């Protein structure tokens, strides 16, 4: 991989991480608002998140397997 392509990959990854952090901050803020305004809905929200964890793990594993399959084998 050329230096410019490598730098582009690092820049892209950096932008993705920045967006993830920004969205995590926003979600945390909204979760705090929800907790303060409606604790019952907040509990339901937390339960829903907990129920989605296995689905998320399966999706991440599927995507990682797909990425690994698409990578050329290194000798």
N, CA, C and O atoms as a Tripos MOL2 file, in Angstrom:
@<TRIPOS>MOLECULE
protein
  300   299    75     0     0
PROTEIN
NO_CHARGES

@<TRIPOS>ATOM
      1 N           0.8480   -1.1630    0.0000 N.3       1 UNK1
      2 CA          0.0000    0.0000    0.0000 C.3       1 UNK1
      3 C           0.8970    1.2300    0.0000 C.2       1 UNK1
      4 O           1.8570    1.3170    0.7650 O.2       1 UNK1
      5 N           0.5680    2.1730   -0.8680 N.am      2 UNK2
      6 CA          1.3820    3.3780   -0.9430 C.3       2 UNK2
      7 C           1.1530    4.2480    0.2900 C.2       2 UNK2
      8 O           0.1730    4.0950    1.0200 O.2       2 UNK2
      9 N           2.0960    5.1650    0.4910 N.am      3 UNK3
     10 CA          2.0200    6.0460    1.6570 C.3       3 UNK3
     11 C           0.7650    6.9120    1.6020 C.2       3 UNK3
     12 O           0.1210    7.1290    2.6290 O.2       3 UNK3
     13 N           0.4080    7.4120    0.4150 N.am      4 UNK4
     14 CA         -0.7820    8.2600    0.2970 C.3       4 UNK4
     15 C          -2.0560    7.4620    0.5420 C.2       4 UNK4
     16 O          -2.9880    7.9660    1.1680 O.2       4 UNK4
     17 N          -2.1080    6.2240    0.0580 N.am      5 UNK5
     18 CA         -3.2720    5.3770    0.3040 C.3       5 UNK5
     19 C          -3.3770    5.0260    1.7780 C.2       5 UNK5
     20 O          -4.4730    4.9770    2.3370 O.2       5 UNK5
     21 N          -2.2410    4.7840    2.3970 N.am      6 UNK6
     22 CA         -2.2150    4.4880    3.8250 C.3       6 UNK6
     23 C          -2.6960    5.6910    4.6290 C.2       6 UNK6
     24 O          -3.4660    5.5430    5.5780 O.2       6 UNK6
     25 N          -2.2390    6.8830    4.2490 N.am      7 UNK7
     26 CA         -2.6530    8.1090    4.9350 C.3       7 UNK7
     27 C          -4.1500    8.3420    4.7410 C.2       7 UNK7
     28 O          -4.8340    8.7730    5.6690 O.2       7 UNK7
     29 N          -4.6640    8.0600    3.5410 N.am      8 UNK8
     30 CA         -6.0950    8.2200    3.2800 C.3       8 UNK8
     31 C          -6.8990    7.2680    4.1640 C.2       8 UNK8
     32 O          -7.9560    7.6380    4.6760 O.2       8 UNK8
     33 N          -6.4020    6.0440    4.3420 N.am      9 UNK9
     34 CA         -7.0810    5.0870    5.2070 C.3       9 UNK9
     35 C          -7.0940    5.5700    6.6510 C.2       9 UNK9
     36 O          -8.1090    5.4580    7.3380 O.2       9 UNK9
     37 N          -5.9800    6.1000    7.1040 N.am     10 UNK10
     38 CA         -5.8890    6.6160    8.4730 C.3      10 UNK10
     39 C          -6.8330    7.7990    8.6470 C.2      10 UNK10
     40 O          -7.5170    7.9060    9.6650 O.2      10 UNK10
     41 N          -6.8720    8.6910    7.6530 N.am     11 UNK11
     42 CA         -7.7730    9.8460    7.7230 C.3      11 UNK11
     43 C          -9.2330    9.4150    7.7520 C.2      11 UNK11
     44 O         -10.0300    9.9620    8.5140 O.2      11 UNK11
     45 N          -9.5820    8.4430    6.9290 N.am     12 UNK12
     46 CA        -10.9500    7.9370    6.9020 C.3      12 UNK12
     47 C         -11.3130    7.3010    8.2310 C.2      12 UNK12
     48 O         -12.3960    7.5390    8.7670 O.2      12 UNK12
     49 N         -10.4160    6.5000    8.7550 N.am     13 UNK13
     50 CA        -10.6570    5.8630   10.0500 C.3      13 UNK13
     51 C         -10.8080    6.9160   11.1440 C.2      13 UNK13
     52 O         -11.6640    6.7880   12.0190 O.2      13 UNK13
     53 N          -9.9920    7.9360   11.0960 N.am     14 UNK14
     54 CA        -10.0710    9.0120   12.0780 C.3      14 UNK14
     55 C         -11.4220    9.7130   12.0090 C.2      14 UNK14
     56 O         -12.0140   10.0160   13.0450 O.2      14 UNK14
     57 N         -11.9180    9.9760   10.7930 N.am     15 UNK15
     58 CA        -13.2280   10.6160   10.6420 C.3      15 UNK15
     59 C         -14.3400    9.7230   11.1720 C.2      15 UNK15
     60 O         -15.2740   10.2060   11.8110 O.2      15 UNK15
     61 N         -14.2460    8.4290   10.9130 N.am     16 UNK16
     62 CA        -15.2560    7.4910   11.4060 C.3      16 UNK16
     63 C         -15.2560    7.4710   12.9310 C.2      16 UNK16
     64 O         -16.3180    7.5110   13.5520 O.2      16 UNK16
     65 N         -14.0880    7.4100   13.5270 N.am     17 UNK17
     66 CA        -13.9830    7.4130   14.9900 C.3      17 UNK17
     67 C         -14.5300    8.7140   15.5540 C.2      17 UNK17
     68 O         -15.2370    8.6980   16.5620 O.2      17 UNK17
     69 N         -14.2190    9.8420   14.9240 N.am     18 UNK18
     70 CA        -14.7470   11.1300   15.3700 C.3      18 UNK18
     71 C         -16.2720   11.1310   15.3530 C.2      18 UNK18
     72 O         -16.9030   11.6040   16.2980 O.2      18 UNK18
     73 N         -16.8610   10.6090   14.2930 N.am     19 UNK19
     74 CA        -18.3200   10.5480   14.2010 C.3      19 UNK19
     75 C         -18.9090    9.6270   15.2610 C.2      19 UNK19
     76 O         -19.9350    9.9420   15.8650 O.2      19 UNK19
     77 N         -18.2610    8.4920   15.4850 N.am     20 UNK20
     78 CA        -18.7570    7.5710   16.5070 C.3      20 UNK20
     79 C         -18.7280    8.2110   17.8880 C.2      20 UNK20
     80 O         -19.6740    8.0680   18.6620 O.2      20 UNK20
     81 N         -17.6520    8.9120   18.1960 N.am     21 UNK21
     82 CA        -17.5350    9.5760   19.4990 C.3      21 UNK21
     83 C         -18.5900   10.6660   19.6180 C.2      21 UNK21
     84 O         -19.2380   10.7940   20.6570 O.2      21 UNK21
     85 N         -18.7660   11.4490   18.5660 N.am     22 UNK22
     86 CA        -19.7690   12.5150   18.5880 C.3      22 UNK22
     87 C         -21.1700   11.9400   18.8290 C.2      22 UNK22
     88 O         -21.9360   12.4670   19.6360 O.2      22 UNK22
     89 N         -21.4920   10.8600   18.1230 N.am     23 UNK23
     90 CA        -22.8090   10.2580   18.2990 C.3      23 UNK23
     91 C         -22.9640    9.6150   19.6730 C.2      23 UNK23
     92 O         -24.0550    9.6390   20.2430 O.2      23 UNK23
     93 N         -21.9130    9.0530   20.2030 N.am     24 UNK24
     94 CA        -21.9650    8.4820   21.5480 C.3      24 UNK24
     95 C         -22.2610    9.5740   22.5750 C.2      24 UNK24
     96 O         -23.0520    9.3640   23.4940 O.2      24 UNK24
     97 N         -21.6310   10.7320   22.4210 N.am     25 UNK25
     98 CA        -21.8800   11.8560   23.3300 C.3      25 UNK25
     99 C         -23.3400   12.2990   23.2290 C.2      25 UNK25
    100 O         -23.9900   12.5350   24.2480 O.2      25 UNK25
    101 N         -23.8480   12.4110   22.0170 N.am     26 UNK26
    102 CA        -25.2430   12.8220   21.8340 C.3      26 UNK26
    103 C         -26.2100   11.7920   22.4180 C.2      26 UNK26
    104 O         -27.1820   12.1590   23.0770 O.2      26 UNK26
    105 N         -25.9520   10.5150   22.1820 N.am     27 UNK27
    106 CA        -26.8200    9.4690   22.7230 C.3      27 UNK27
    107 C         -26.7880    9.4940   24.2460 C.2      27 UNK27
    108 O         -27.8290    9.3630   24.8890 O.2      27 UNK27
    109 N         -25.6120    9.6590   24.8230 N.am     28 UNK28
    110 CA        -25.5070    9.7440   26.2840 C.3      28 UNK28
    111 C         -26.3020   10.9310   26.8200 C.2      28 UNK28
    112 O         -26.9620   10.8200   27.8530 O.2      28 UNK28
    113 N         -26.2430   12.0580   26.1290 N.am     29 UNK29
    114 CA        -26.9870   13.2410   26.5640 C.3      29 UNK29
    115 C         -28.4900   12.9860   26.4870 C.2      29 UNK29
    116 O         -29.2240   13.3230   27.4160 O.2      29 UNK29
    117 N         -28.9510   12.3950   25.3870 N.am     30 UNK30
    118 CA        -30.3780   12.0910   25.2530 C.3      30 UNK30
    119 C         -30.8160   11.0540   26.2810 C.2      30 UNK30
    120 O         -31.9290   11.1230   26.8010 O.2      30 UNK30
    121 N         -29.9550   10.1080   26.5700 N.am     31 UNK31
    122 CA        -30.2830    9.0990   27.5860 C.3      31 UNK31
    123 C         -30.4440    9.7720   28.9450 C.2      31 UNK31
    124 O         -31.3460    9.4180   29.7040 O.2      31 UNK31
    125 N         -29.5850   10.7340   29.2620 N.am     32 UNK32
    126 CA        -29.6940   11.4580   30.5310 C.3      32 UNK32
    127 C         -31.0130   12.2360   30.5880 C.2      32 UNK32
    128 O         -31.6890   12.2360   31.6160 O.2      32 UNK32
    129 N         -31.3750   12.8950   29.4930 N.am     33 UNK33
    130 CA        -32.6440   13.6310   29.4350 C.3      33 UNK33
    131 C         -33.8100   12.6700   29.6380 C.2      33 UNK33
    132 O         -34.7400   12.9650   30.3880 O.2      33 UNK33
    133 N         -33.7590   11.5350   28.9760 N.am     34 UNK34
    134 CA        -34.8240   10.5430   29.1100 C.3      34 UNK34
    135 C         -34.9360   10.0480   30.5420 C.2      34 UNK34
    136 O         -36.0390    9.9190   31.0740 O.2      34 UNK34
    137 N         -33.8020    9.7720   31.1630 N.am     35 UNK35
    138 CA        -33.7910    9.2870   32.5440 C.3      35 UNK35
    139 C         -34.4220   10.3120   33.4780 C.2      35 UNK35
    140 O         -35.1740    9.9500   34.3830 O.2      35 UNK35
    141 N         -34.1180   11.5890   33.2600 N.am     36 UNK36
    142 CA        -34.6360   12.6440   34.1260 C.3      36 UNK36
    143 C         -36.1170   12.9180   33.8840 C.2      36 UNK36
    144 O         -36.8480   13.2330   34.8220 O.2      36 UNK36
    145 N         -36.5650   12.8020   32.6320 N.am     37 UNK37
    146 CA        -37.9460   13.1670   32.3130 C.3      37 UNK37
    147 C         -38.9170   12.0080   32.4360 C.2      37 UNK37
    148 O         -40.0810   12.2190   32.7760 O.2      37 UNK37
    149 N         -38.4650   10.7770   32.1640 N.am     38 UNK38
    150 CA        -39.3750    9.6410   32.2090 C.3      38 UNK38
    151 C         -38.6030    8.3710   32.5690 C.2      38 UNK38
    152 O         -38.1650    7.6380   31.6820 O.2      38 UNK38
    153 N         -38.4370    8.1130   33.8620 N.am     39 UNK39
    154 CA        -37.6530    6.9510   34.2940 C.3      39 UNK39
    155 C         -38.1930    5.6040   33.8030 C.2      39 UNK39
    156 O         -37.4140    4.6850   33.5530 O.2      39 UNK39
    157 N         -39.5200    5.4760   33.6600 N.am     40 UNK40
    158 CA        -40.0800    4.2090   33.1830 C.3      40 UNK40
    159 C         -39.6840    3.9290   31.7390 C.2      40 UNK40
    160 O         -39.3240    2.8040   31.3930 O.2      40 UNK40
    161 N         -39.7520    4.9430   30.9140 N.am     41 UNK41
    162 CA        -39.3390    4.7810   29.5120 C.3      41 UNK41
    163 C         -37.8370    4.5240   29.4520 C.2      41 UNK41
    164 O         -37.3730    3.7550   28.6090 O.2      41 UNK41
    165 N         -37.0780    5.1560   30.3340 N.am     42 UNK42
    166 CA        -35.6350    4.9310   30.3810 C.3      42 UNK42
    167 C         -35.3300    3.4680   30.7010 C.2      42 UNK42
    168 O         -34.4460    2.8720   30.0860 O.2      42 UNK42
    169 N         -36.0510    2.8910   31.6500 N.am     43 UNK43
    170 CA        -35.8620    1.4690   31.9800 C.3      43 UNK43
    171 C         -36.1910    0.5860   30.7850 C.2      43 UNK43
    172 O         -35.4850   -0.3850   30.5120 O.2      43 UNK43
    173 N         -37.2590    0.9210   30.0740 N.am     44 UNK44
    174 CA        -37.6250    0.1620   28.8720 C.3      44 UNK44
    175 C         -36.5290    0.2730   27.8110 C.2      44 UNK44
    176 O         -36.1820   -0.7090   27.1550 O.2      44 UNK44
    177 N         -35.9960    1.4740   27.6580 N.am     45 UNK45
    178 CA        -34.8990    1.7210   26.7130 C.3      45 UNK45
    179 C         -33.6900    0.8550   27.0550 C.2      45 UNK45
    180 O         -33.1000    0.2260   26.1770 O.2      45 UNK45
    181 N         -33.3270    0.8250   28.3380 N.am     46 UNK46
    182 CA        -32.1830    0.0120   28.7540 C.3      46 UNK46
    183 C         -32.4380   -1.4640   28.4930 C.2      46 UNK46
    184 O         -31.5330   -2.1830   28.0700 O.2      46 UNK46
    185 N         -33.6620   -1.9240   28.7420 N.am     47 UNK47
    186 CA        -34.0130   -3.3160   28.4630 C.3      47 UNK47
    187 C         -33.9110   -3.6360   26.9820 C.2      47 UNK47
    188 O         -33.4400   -4.7060   26.5960 O.2      47 UNK47
    189 N         -34.3570   -2.6980   26.1600 N.am     48 UNK48
    190 CA        -34.2850   -2.8980   24.7120 C.3      48 UNK48
    191 C         -32.8280   -2.9900   24.2600 C.2      48 UNK48
    192 O         -32.4830   -3.8490   23.4490 O.2      48 UNK48
    193 N         -31.9890   -2.1230   24.7740 N.am     49 UNK49
    194 CA        -30.5620   -2.1450   24.4330 C.3      49 UNK49
    195 C         -29.9600   -3.4920   24.8260 C.2      49 UNK49
    196 O         -29.2170   -4.0960   24.0520 O.2      49 UNK49
    197 N         -30.2830   -3.9550   26.0240 N.am     50 UNK50
    198 CA        -29.7460   -5.2370   26.5060 C.3      50 UNK50
    199 C         -30.2060   -6.3920   25.6090 C.2      50 UNK50
    200 O         -29.4360   -7.3100   25.3260 O.2      50 UNK50
    201 N         -31.4560   -6.3390   25.1700 N.am     51 UNK51
    202 CA        -31.9830   -7.3950   24.2960 C.3      51 UNK51
    203 C         -31.3450   -7.3770   22.9080 C.2      51 UNK51
    204 O         -31.2970   -8.4070   22.2350 O.2      51 UNK51
    205 N         -30.8590   -6.2240   22.4820 N.am     52 UNK52
    206 CA        -30.2540   -6.1130   21.1540 C.3      52 UNK52
    207 C         -28.7720   -6.4880   21.1280 C.2      52 UNK52
    208 O         -28.1890   -6.6270   20.0530 O.2      52 UNK52
    209 N         -28.1670   -6.6520   22.2910 N.am     53 UNK53
    210 CA        -26.7280   -6.9740   22.3360 C.3      53 UNK53
    211 C         -26.3610   -8.2450   21.5610 C.2      53 UNK53
    212 O         -25.3950   -8.2260   20.7990 O.2      53 UNK53
    213 N         -27.1030   -9.3510   21.7320 N.am     54 UNK54
    214 CA        -26.7400  -10.5490   20.9580 C.3      54 UNK54
    215 C         -26.8630  -10.3370   19.4510 C.2      54 UNK54
    216 O         -26.0470  -10.8430   18.6810 O.2      54 UNK54
    217 N         -27.8800   -9.5900   19.0320 N.am     55 UNK55
    218 CA        -28.0610   -9.3040   17.6090 C.3      55 UNK55
    219 C         -26.8920   -8.4850   17.0870 C.2      55 UNK55
    220 O         -26.3900   -8.7380   15.9910 O.2      55 UNK55
    221 N         -26.4560   -7.4980   17.8720 N.am     56 UNK56
    222 CA        -25.3230   -6.6590   17.4760 C.3      56 UNK56
    223 C         -24.0620   -7.5010   17.3570 C.2      56 UNK56
    224 O         -23.3050   -7.3650   16.3960 O.2      56 UNK56
    225 N         -23.8400   -8.3730   18.3370 N.am     57 UNK57
    226 CA        -22.6450   -9.2200   18.3130 C.3      57 UNK57
    227 C         -22.6420  -10.1170   17.0840 C.2      57 UNK57
    228 O         -21.6050  -10.2930   16.4440 O.2      57 UNK57
    229 N         -23.7860  -10.6790   16.7550 N.am     58 UNK58
    230 CA        -23.8760  -11.5500   15.5790 C.3      58 UNK58
    231 C         -23.5990  -10.7630   14.3010 C.2      58 UNK58
    232 O         -22.9160  -11.2560   13.4040 O.2      58 UNK58
    233 N         -24.1180   -9.5580   14.2170 N.am     59 UNK59
    234 CA        -23.8990   -8.7270   13.0290 C.3      59 UNK59
    235 C         -22.4360   -8.3210   12.8990 C.2      59 UNK59
    236 O         -21.8800   -8.3500   11.8010 O.2      59 UNK59
    237 N         -21.8130   -7.9460   14.0040 N.am     60 UNK60
    238 CA        -20.3910   -7.5790   13.9720 C.3      60 UNK60
    239 C         -19.5590   -8.7830   13.5360 C.2      60 UNK60
    240 O         -18.6660   -8.6490   12.7000 O.2      60 UNK60
    241 N         -19.8450   -9.9510   14.0950 N.am     61 UNK61
    242 CA        -19.0970  -11.1570   13.7170 C.3      61 UNK61
    243 C         -19.2830  -11.4880   12.2400 C.2      61 UNK61
    244 O         -18.3300  -11.8860   11.5700 O.2      61 UNK61
    245 N         -20.5110  -11.3250   11.7250 N.am     62 UNK62
    246 CA        -20.7790  -11.5980   10.3130 C.3      62 UNK62
    247 C         -19.9830  -10.6380    9.4330 C.2      62 UNK62
    248 O         -19.3840  -11.0550    8.4410 O.2      62 UNK62
    249 N         -19.9740   -9.3570    9.7920 N.am     63 UNK63
    250 CA        -19.2400   -8.3730    8.9990 C.3      63 UNK63
    251 C         -17.7300   -8.6060    9.0530 C.2      63 UNK63
    252 O         -17.0430   -8.4850    8.0390 O.2      63 UNK63
    253 N         -17.2200   -8.9380   10.2340 N.am     64 UNK64
    254 CA        -15.7880   -9.2160   10.3490 C.3      64 UNK64
    255 C         -15.3980  -10.4390    9.5240 C.2      64 UNK64
    256 O         -14.3520  -10.4440    8.8760 O.2      64 UNK64
    257 N         -16.2250  -11.4630    9.5470 N.am     65 UNK65
    258 CA        -15.9490  -12.6580    8.7410 C.3      65 UNK65
    259 C         -15.9570  -12.3100    7.2590 C.2      65 UNK65
    260 O         -15.1190  -12.7950    6.4990 O.2      65 UNK65
    261 N         -16.9020  -11.4720    6.8490 N.am     66 UNK66
    262 CA        -16.9730  -11.0530    5.4490 C.3      66 UNK66
    263 C         -15.7320  -10.2600    5.0530 C.2      66 UNK66
    264 O         -15.1870  -10.4590    3.9670 O.2      66 UNK66
    265 N         -15.2870   -9.3640    5.9300 N.am     67 UNK67
    266 CA        -14.0840   -8.5710    5.6450 C.3      67 UNK67
    267 C         -12.8630   -9.4830    5.5430 C.2      67 UNK67
    268 O         -12.0420   -9.3220    4.6410 O.2      67 UNK67
    269 N         -12.7430  -10.4370    6.4630 N.am     68 UNK68
    270 CA        -11.5980  -11.3460    6.4300 C.3      68 UNK68
    271 C         -11.5950  -12.1990    5.1710 C.2      68 UNK68
    272 O         -10.5310  -12.4760    4.6170 O.2      68 UNK68
    273 N         -12.7650  -12.6170    4.7120 N.am     69 UNK69
    274 CA        -12.8500  -13.4060    3.4860 C.3      69 UNK69
    275 C         -12.4380  -12.5920    2.2680 C.2      69 UNK69
    276 O         -11.8680  -13.1320    1.3190 O.2      69 UNK69
    277 N         -12.7260  -11.2840    2.2940 N.am     70 UNK70
    278 CA        -12.4080  -10.4480    1.1420 C.3      70 UNK70
    279 C         -10.9430  -10.0220    1.1040 C.2      70 UNK70
    280 O         -10.4620   -9.5550    0.0720 O.2      70 UNK70
    281 N         -10.2350  -10.1780    2.2140 N.am     71 UNK71
    282 CA         -8.8110   -9.8210    2.2730 C.3      71 UNK71
    283 C          -8.0030  -10.8630    1.5020 C.2      71 UNK71
    284 O          -8.2330  -12.0620    1.6570 O.2      71 UNK71
    285 N          -7.0730  -10.4210    0.6840 N.am     72 UNK72
    286 CA         -6.2130  -11.4060    0.0110 C.3      72 UNK72
    287 C          -5.3090  -12.1000    1.0320 C.2      72 UNK72
    288 O          -4.8480  -11.4820    1.9920 O.2      72 UNK72
    289 N          -5.0690  -13.3680    0.8120 N.am     73 UNK73
    290 CA         -4.2050  -14.1400    1.7180 C.3      73 UNK73
    291 C          -2.7760  -13.6290    1.6220 C.2      73 UNK73
    292 O          -2.2630  -13.3770    0.5310 O.2      73 UNK73
    293 N          -2.1410  -13.4790    2.7830 N.am     74 UNK74
    294 CA         -0.7510  -13.0150    2.8140 C.3      74 UNK74
    295 C           0.1650  -14.2150    2.9650 C.2      74 UNK74
    296 O          -0.0770  -15.1030    3.7820 O.2      74 UNK74
    297 N           1.2140  -14.2260    2.1680 N.am     75 UNK75
    298 CA          2.1560  -15.3530    2.2110 C.3      75 UNK75
    299 C           3.3980  -14.9920    2.9420 C.2      75 UNK75
    300 O           4.2990  -15.8210    3.0740 O.2      75 UNK75
@<TRIPOS>BOND
     1     1     2 1
     2     2     3 1
     3     3     4 2
     4     3     5 am
     5     5     6 1
     6     6     7 1
     7     7     8 2
     8     7     9 am
     9     9    10 1
    10    10    11 1
    11    11    12 2
    12    11    13 am
    13    13    14 1
    14    14    15 1
    15    15    16 2
    16    15    17 am
    17    17    18 1
    18    18    19 1
    19    19    20 2
    20    19    21 am
    21    21    22 1
    22    22    23 1
    23    23    24 2
    24    23    25 am
    25    25    26 1
    26    26    27 1
    27    27    28 2
    28    27    29 am
    29    29    30 1
    30    30    31 1
    31    31    32 2
    32    31    33 am
    33    33    34 1
    34    34    35 1
    35    35    36 2
    36    35    37 am
    37    37    38 1
    38    38    39 1
    39    39    40 2
    40    39    41 am
    41    41    42 1
    42    42    43 1
    43    43    44 2
    44    43    45 am
    45    45    46 1
    46    46    47 1
    47    47    48 2
    48    47    49 am
    49    49    50 1
    50    50    51 1
    51    51    52 2
    52    51    53 am
    53    53    54 1
    54    54    55 1
    55    55    56 2
    56    55    57 am
    57    57    58 1
    58    58    59 1
    59    59    60 2
    60    59    61 am
    61    61    62 1
    62    62    63 1
    63    63    64 2
    64    63    65 am
    65    65    66 1
    66    66    67 1
    67    67    68 2
    68    67    69 am
    69    69    70 1
    70    70    71 1
    71    71    72 2
    72    71    73 am
    73    73    74 1
    74    74    75 1
    75    75    76 2
    76    75    77 am
    77    77    78 1
    78    78    79 1
    79    79    80 2
    80    79    81 am
    81    81    82 1
    82    82    83 1
    83    83    84 2
    84    83    85 am
    85    85    86 1
    86    86    87 1
    87    87    88 2
    88    87    89 am
    89    89    90 1
    90    90    91 1
    91    91    92 2
    92    91    93 am
    93    93    94 1
    94    94    95 1
    95    95    96 2
    96    95    97 am
    97    97    98 1
    98    98    99 1
    99    99   100 2
   100    99   101 am
   101   101   102 1
   102   102   103 1
   103   103   104 2
   104   103   105 am
   105   105   106 1
   106   106   107 1
   107   107   108 2
   108   107   109 am
   109   109   110 1
   110   110   111 1
   111   111   112 2
   112   111   113 am
   113   113   114 1
   114   114   115 1
   115   115   116 2
   116   115   117 am
   117   117   118 1
   118   118   119 1
   119   119   120 2
   120   119   121 am
   121   121   122 1
   122   122   123 1
   123   123   124 2
   124   123   125 am
   125   125   126 1
   126   126   127 1
   127   127   128 2
   128   127   129 am
   129   129   130 1
   130   130   131 1
   131   131   132 2
   132   131   133 am
   133   133   134 1
   134   134   135 1
   135   135   136 2
   136   135   137 am
   137   137   138 1
   138   138   139 1
   139   139   140 2
   140   139   141 am
   141   141   142 1
   142   142   143 1
   143   143   144 2
   144   143   145 am
   145   145   146 1
   146   146   147 1
   147   147   148 2
   148   147   149 am
   149   149   150 1
   150   150   151 1
   151   151   152 2
   152   151   153 am
   153   153   154 1
   154   154   155 1
   155   155   156 2
   156   155   157 am
   157   157   158 1
   158   158   159 1
   159   159   160 2
   160   159   161 am
   161   161   162 1
   162   162   163 1
   163   163   164 2
   164   163   165 am
   165   165   166 1
   166   166   167 1
   167   167   168 2
   168   167   169 am
   169   169   170 1
   170   170   171 1
   171   171   172 2
   172   171   173 am
   173   173   174 1
   174   174   175 1
   175   175   176 2
   176   175   177 am
   177   177   178 1
   178   178   179 1
   179   179   180 2
   180   179   181 am
   181   181   182 1
   182   182   183 1
   183   183   184 2
   184   183   185 am
   185   185   186 1
   186   186   187 1
   187   187   188 2
   188   187   189 am
   189   189   190 1
   190   190   191 1
   191   191   192 2
   192   191   193 am
   193   193   194 1
   194   194   195 1
   195   195   196 2
   196   195   197 am
   197   197   198 1
   198   198   199 1
   199   199   200 2
   200   199   201 am
   201   201   202 1
   202   202   203 1
   203   203   204 2
   204   203   205 am
   205   205   206 1
   206   206   207 1
   207   207   208 2
   208   207   209 am
   209   209   210 1
   210   210   211 1
   211   211   212 2
   212   211   213 am
   213   213   214 1
   214   214   215 1
   215   215   216 2
   216   215   217 am
   217   217   218 1
   218   218   219 1
   219   219   220 2
   220   219   221 am
   221   221   222 1
   222   222   223 1
   223   223   224 2
   224   223   225 am
   225   225   226 1
   226   226   227 1
   227   227   228 2
   228   227   229 am
   229   229   230 1
   230   230   231 1
   231   231   232 2
   232   231   233 am
   233   233   234 1
   234   234   235 1
   235   235   236 2
   236   235   237 am
   237   237   238 1
   238   238   239 1
   239   239   240 2
   240   239   241 am
   241   241   242 1
   242   242   243 1
   243   243   244 2
   244   243   245 am
   245   245   246 1
   246   246   247 1
   247   247   248 2
   248   247   249 am
   249   249   250 1
   250   250   251 1
   251   251   252 2
   252   251   253 am
   253   253   254 1
   254   254   255 1
   255   255   256 2
   256   255   257 am
   257   257   258 1
   258   258   259 1
   259   259   260 2
   260   259   261 am
   261   261   262 1
   262   262   263 1
   263   263   264 2
   264   263   265 am
   265   265   266 1
   266   266   267 1
   267   267   268 2
   268   267   269 am
   269   269   270 1
   270   270   271 1
   271   271   272 2
   272   271   273 am
   273   273   274 1
   274   274   275 1
   275   275   276 2
   276   275   277 am
   277   277   278 1
   278   278   279 1
   279   279   280 2
   280   279   281 am
   281   281   282 1
   282   282   283 1
   283   283   284 2
   284   283   285 am
   285   285   286 1
   286   286   287 1
   287   287   288 2
   288   287   289 am
   289   289   290 1
   290   290   291 1
   291   291   292 2
   292   291   293 am
   293   293   294 1
   294   294   295 1
   295   295   296 2
   296   295   297 am
   297   297   298 1
   298   298   299 1
   299   299   300 2
@<TRIPOS>SUBSTRUCTURE
     1 UNK1         2 RESIDUE 1 A UNK
     2 UNK2         6 RESIDUE 1 A UNK
     3 UNK3        10 RESIDUE 1 A UNK
     4 UNK4        14 RESIDUE 1 A UNK
     5 UNK5        18 RESIDUE 1 A UNK
     6 UNK6        22 RESIDUE 1 A UNK
     7 UNK7        26 RESIDUE 1 A UNK
     8 UNK8        30 RESIDUE 1 A UNK
     9 UNK9        34 RESIDUE 1 A UNK
    10 UNK10       38 RESIDUE 1 A UNK
    11 UNK11       42 RESIDUE 1 A UNK
    12 UNK12       46 RESIDUE 1 A UNK
    13 UNK13       50 RESIDUE 1 A UNK
    14 UNK14       54 RESIDUE 1 A UNK
    15 UNK15       58 RESIDUE 1 A UNK
    16 UNK16       62 RESIDUE 1 A UNK
    17 UNK17       66 RESIDUE 1 A UNK
    18 UNK18       70 RESIDUE 1 A UNK
    19 UNK19       74 RESIDUE 1 A UNK
    20 UNK20       78 RESIDUE 1 A UNK
    21 UNK21       82 RESIDUE 1 A UNK
    22 UNK22       86 RESIDUE 1 A UNK
    23 UNK23       90 RESIDUE 1 A UNK
    24 UNK24       94 RESIDUE 1 A UNK
    25 UNK25       98 RESIDUE 1 A UNK
    26 UNK26      102 RESIDUE 1 A UNK
    27 UNK27      106 RESIDUE 1 A UNK
    28 UNK28      110 RESIDUE 1 A UNK
    29 UNK29      114 RESIDUE 1 A UNK
    30 UNK30      118 RESIDUE 1 A UNK
    31 UNK31      122 RESIDUE 1 A UNK
    32 UNK32      126 RESIDUE 1 A UNK
    33 UNK33      130 RESIDUE 1 A UNK
    34 UNK34      134 RESIDUE 1 A UNK
    35 UNK35      138 RESIDUE 1 A UNK
    36 UNK36      142 RESIDUE 1 A UNK
    37 UNK37      146 RESIDUE 1 A UNK
    38 UNK38      150 RESIDUE 1 A UNK
    39 UNK39      154 RESIDUE 1 A UNK
    40 UNK40      158 RESIDUE 1 A UNK
    41 UNK41      162 RESIDUE 1 A UNK
    42 UNK42      166 RESIDUE 1 A UNK
    43 UNK43      170 RESIDUE 1 A UNK
    44 UNK44      174 RESIDUE 1 A UNK
    45 UNK45      178 RESIDUE 1 A UNK
    46 UNK46      182 RESIDUE 1 A UNK
    47 UNK47      186 RESIDUE 1 A UNK
    48 UNK48      190 RESIDUE 1 A UNK
    49 UNK49      194 RESIDUE 1 A UNK
    50 UNK50      198 RESIDUE 1 A UNK
    51 UNK51      202 RESIDUE 1 A UNK
    52 UNK52      206 RESIDUE 1 A UNK
    53 UNK53      210 RESIDUE 1 A UNK
    54 UNK54      214 RESIDUE 1 A UNK
    55 UNK55      218 RESIDUE 1 A UNK
    56 UNK56      222 RESIDUE 1 A UNK
    57 UNK57      226 RESIDUE 1 A UNK
    58 UNK58      230 RESIDUE 1 A UNK
    59 UNK59      234 RESIDUE 1 A UNK
    60 UNK60      238 RESIDUE 1 A UNK
    61 UNK61      242 RESIDUE 1 A UNK
    62 UNK62      246 RESIDUE 1 A UNK
    63 UNK63      250 RESIDUE 1 A UNK
    64 UNK64      254 RESIDUE 1 A UNK
    65 UNK65      258 RESIDUE 1 A UNK
    66 UNK66      262 RESIDUE 1 A UNK
    67 UNK67      266 RESIDUE 1 A UNK
    68 UNK68      270 RESIDUE 1 A UNK
    69 UNK69      274 RESIDUE 1 A UNK
    70 UNK70      278 RESIDUE 1 A UNK
    71 UNK71      282 RESIDUE 1 A UNK
    72 UNK72      286 RESIDUE 1 A UNK
    73 UNK73      290 RESIDUE 1 A UNK
    74 UNK74      294 RESIDUE 1 A UNK
    75 UNK75      298 RESIDUE 1 A UNK
